[in-house]
Amino acid sequence: NFMLTQPHSVSESPGKTLTISCTRSSGSIASNYVQWYQQRPGSAPTTVIYDDNQRPSGVPDRFSGSIDSSSNSASLTISGLKAEDEADYYCQSYDGNIHWVFGGGTKVSVL
Amino acid sequence: EVQLVESGGGLVPPGGSLRLSCSVSGFTFRSYSMNWVRQAPGKGLEWVAYISTSSSTIYYADSVKGRFTISTDIAKNSVYLQMNSLRDEDTAMYYCARSILSGAFQHWGQGTLVTVSS
């Protein structure tokens, strides 16, 4: 099995652009799709990005996802940061060995 | 509108059992795989169990294998998680989630809280 490593926390000012990384410990990041979930305090997770870079309907286009094979990582970018974006964000992928793997989560603070 | 509603959580002593239910609506239940994902207090998300369409394929996380059983009732549009031999470390909010072929969890319920304590 592999692990997905995320920064514990990131912060940025409203209106700015923020990027969260998710680094895969072994195997290629491109081998399996990466998802990103947003979890506001006291609420269930919701999907903001699936299949590396796809946005579910209703998710604003300020959210975008990408993968970078050179660093073996995925990224979630939030542009035009708003106070409502303050939440925990989790990356997730499937290891092909009947396991679904989550990153440890990143707390996003909007200063 | 897709809806997933969990129920059945509560306080149970170590070694006890509990059955969680997830009632779904707004989509053709038999066409989607379902999962249980849990989150211990103040911790991150952990996948627990998966069941495919028609229940032909079932997977469990190593941490619950042999103790938990996932199942579905197509007629009741429901997925269940039977939890036996519960341990303190099973204390968590349990979410059901609908998944797609790529492995993405597409829709989530609001969760049901399980507390294992004497």
Interface residues (C-beta under 8 A of the other chain):
Chain A: N32 Y33 Q35 Y37 Q39 S43 A44 P45 T46 T47 Y50 D51 P56 Y90 Q92 S93 Y94 I98 H99 W100 V101 F102 G103 G104 G105
Chain B: N35 V37 G44 L45 E46 W47 Y50 Y59 A61 Y95 I100 S102 G103 A104 F105 Q106 H107 W108 G109 Q110 G111
